[in-house]
Amino acid sequence: METGIHWIEQYGYAGLFVLLMLGVLGLPVSDETLLVFAGYLSAKGTLRVEPAFIAAFLGSVAGISLSYAIGRLIGLPALEKFGHLVHMRQEHLAASRRWVERWGKYSLLVAYFIPGVRHLAAVLLGASMLSPGVFVRFAYAGAFVWSASFIGLGYVAGEEWTRLSPLIHRTLTMGVLLVLLVLSIGLSAYLIRQTRR
């Protein structure tokens, strides 16, 4: 995390873009902490909030797009066979696969908020040949909400960002999962009513 913070302090928006692209792609980068830190730097005046958000959004989009392209190019069998070469453990792959099979394209909206799933959802959906148009709509919307949420929280938290960062991540993740649960219950109830007509 110290290295990531140093990169943002030294390279500003370009550092934020590169770190988030690599983090979403699957490298060990503390993405949420960096976003909250960028929000804090924006509140302090070191960065401007609009370019910081744009850099974060574009970095997230670049990382998830590369993940999707990797999935489309190598496919799921190759991923299962050679995933260990990039430190992709089978249990993470299996858990992410269950998540993606259950939620499909909608998993891209919330995958950013769940470490592990974030790194693999796009790869798995690429391997399942989800159409690029559908991928872009859902993945980029998720990147927008994720980047805006954590930069906004860092901006509001100000000097308290280091103390609040872990709590913010847990709370926001639980909030997103709760909203997803409510939406899925509502959608299920709607579909049941439609089939009874």
Secondary structure, DSSP 4 states (H G I P E B T S, - for coil): -HHHHHHHHHHTHHHHHHHHHHHHHTSS--HHHHHHHHHHHHHHTSS-HHHHHHHHHHHHHHHHHHHHHHHHHHHHHHHHHHGGGGT--HHHHHHHHHHHHHHGGGHHHHGGGSTTHHHHHHHHHHHTT--HHHHHHHHHHHHHHHHHHHHHHHHHHGGGHHHHHHHHHHHHHHHHHHHHHHHHHHHHHHHHHHHH-
